[in-house]
Amino acid sequence: MIEINGNEGEGGGQIVRSSLALAAVTGQPARITNIRGGRKKPGLLRQHLAGLRAIRAVCSGEVEGDRLGSTELTLVPGKLSGGEHHFEVGSAGSAILVAQTILPVLLHADAPSTISIGGGTHAAWAPPFDFFSRCYLPLLAKMNAEVEVDIESHGFYPSGGGRIAMKVQPTTGMEGITLADRVGRLQPKVTALVSKIPELVGQRECDVIARKTGWDKKAFQVVDVQQAGGPGNVVMIELAFDNVCELIIGFGKVGVKAEQVARATLRDARTHLFSEVPVGVYLADQLLLPMGLAAHSGHRSEFRTRPLSLHSRTHIDVLKRFLDVNVQTVSAEDGSVHVTVEGREG
């Protein structure tokens, strides 16, 4: 049984999610202790518990520690099964994080899957639906993963109430991918989502970004979300190239002016653009697991990104516990980091 200390490195929920997914895919029992031990509220929260129960359902696993606040859990995985599943996170807990937790399992299951997940879809502490659908899944498609995803209802923080639908075809094997440089010209797009608040809020966000960038007005749109569990506002700057897409997201907050949200989001977008790397910090973290699975099967991947976050460094440590892979990181003088993920004999 693989023992994981959930308080090491980043010490958050990602250790739990990645360990569960890797245990299920590789068939190796895992025990996780000190879950979120460094957090103000340690133990499993609703979204972690939803991910655990979802994993148990798709891998016919035996689980101990299946309760809110649990600081220790054990998973003994069984057969990976496709089919139709419905999961509920509750409140604004991230439906996207649950989807990412079970996706590696579904890709290695015995049959296609149709999944429905209720919860949050747009919150600052998790990848929003648009990032999942427009940045992450297109790259997985290049790695031989066939996944369709749709949003049925938006779930903004703190109300939640969102729902996503996902269809997954089992893969014949994950393949490697190389993202060393950006290819083609920048294709920017700015979208402001508003729900149960004036459209003017989104328009003001777009106006600030348009004025400061000079991008074509066709690149901007305000979307009044009709199906949502509660009020919310998100502004998204899409930085698309021919081979990769990055999405920089700003979240509206009560008491914070739309112009402030827009300016802060644009600063983050410019930081990414000026770095000239193809893979952003959050995308780098999320690509490590599928690249690790591809490397475990003998397929090499590499990408260039900004300095790795503690999330990513912790993720690499977890990968090495479950998979026979080698992850190399080489820093360059310009501040970029070249990451290579390959089998130990690669």
LINLINBEL-V211460 format. One record per backbone hydrogen bond with DSSP energy under -1.0 kcal/mol. NH is the residue of the N-H (numbers start at 1). CO is the residue of the C=O. If there is no record, write none. Layout:
BEGIN
NH/CO
NH/CO
END
This chain:
BEGIN
2/29
4/31
6/33
8/5
11/8
17/13
18/14
19/15
20/16
21/17
22/18
23/19
24/20
25/21
26/22
27/23
28/23
30/75
31/2
32/73
33/4
35/71
37/34
39/36
43/35
44/70
49/45
50/46
51/47
52/48
53/49
54/50
55/51
56/52
57/53
58/54
59/55
61/56
62/76
64/74
67/65
69/44
70/67
73/32
74/64
75/30
76/62
78/59
81/58
83/112
85/114
87/116
89/118
93/90
95/120
98/94
99/95
100/96
101/97
102/98
103/99
106/102
107/103
108/105
109/106
110/80
113/168
114/83
115/166
116/85
117/164
118/87
119/162
120/93
121/155
122/155
126/123
129/121
132/128
133/129
134/130
135/131
136/131
137/132
140/136
141/137
142/138
144/141
145/140
148/167
150/165
152/163
153/163
154/227
157/122
160/156
162/119
163/153
164/117
165/150
166/115
167/148
168/113
169/146
171/107
175/143
179/302
187/240
189/238
190/219
191/236
192/221
193/234
194/223
195/232
201/198
203/199
204/200
205/201
206/202
207/203
208/204
209/205
210/206
211/207
212/208
213/209
214/210
219/216
220/217
221/190
223/192
225/194
229/154
232/195
234/193
235/250
236/191
237/248
238/189
239/246
240/187
241/244
242/183
246/239
248/237
250/235
252/233
256/253
261/257
262/258
263/259
264/260
265/261
266/262
267/263
268/264
269/265
270/266
271/267
272/268
273/269
274/270
275/271
276/273
279/304
284/280
285/281
286/282
287/283
291/287
292/288
293/289
294/290
295/291
296/292
298/295
299/294
301/341
302/177
303/339
304/179
305/337
313/309
314/310
315/311
316/312
317/313
318/314
319/315
320/316
322/318
323/319
325/323
326/342
328/340
330/338
332/336
335/332
337/305
338/330
339/303
340/328
341/301
342/326
344/324
346/343
END
